[in-house]
Amino acid sequence: GVATLGQEAAVPSGPDEAPRVYGALYELPDEDLHILDGFESMYRRERLVVQGVLECDAWTYLAAAGHPPNEPSPRYVATMAYGYAEHELPLKALYDALNKLKG
């Protein structure tokens, strides 16, 4: 299944931080998570608690130590934009986040 977080949801990433993000949550079997892990070699999978529209535990990928987040390829940006549109999420939030990566 998939749950769309159509409003901002708080995703705490540290004791003093609670960034707000948009997104969609997908239910995946454990074996699919292990396959995804193979594609995310510069990232670590971390459990987090989603609070807001929907409250649940979820997995996310964060840059591994020594690997700062890279700017995504144009193809990946297009994929994310498609997902935002599909789930009726505000594209401005995506582009604002991408601009933060650029500094």
ZIJOCOR-V522881 format. One record per pair of residues at least 12 apart in sequence whose ideal C-beta (glycine too) atoms are under 7 Angstrom apart, sorted by sequence separation. I is the first residue (numbers start at 1). J is the second residue. D is the distance in whole Angstrom. If there is no record, write none. Layout:
I_J_D + I_J_D
//
This chain:
8_20_4 + 9_21_7 + 47_59_6 + 48_60_6 + 8_21_7 + 81_94_6 + 8_22_6 + 45_59_5 + 46_60_6 + 80_94_6 + 45_61_6 + 46_62_5 + 5_22_6 + 44_61_7 + 5_23_5 + 43_61_4 + 44_62_6 + 5_24_7 + 43_62_6 + 4_24_5 + 5_25_7 + 43_63_6 + 44_64_5 + 3_24_7 + 40_61_5 + 42_63_7 + 43_64_6 + 77_98_7 + 2_24_6 + 3_25_5 + 42_64_6 + 2_25_7 + 2_26_5 + 25_50_7 + 42_67_4 + 1_27_5 + 33_59_7 + 71_101_5 + 71_102_7 + 69_101_6 + 25_58_6 + 12_48_7 + 11_48_6 + 12_49_6 + 11_50_6 + 9_50_5 + 10_51_5 + 9_51_6 + 10_52_5 + 9_52_3 + 8_52_6 + 9_53_6 + 7_52_7 + 9_54_7 + 7_53_5 + 5_52_7 + 6_53_7 + 5_53_5 + 5_54_6 + 3_54_5 + 24_83_7 + 24_87_5 + 22_89_4 + 22_90_7 + 22_93_5 + 6_88_6 + 4_87_4 + 6_89_7
//
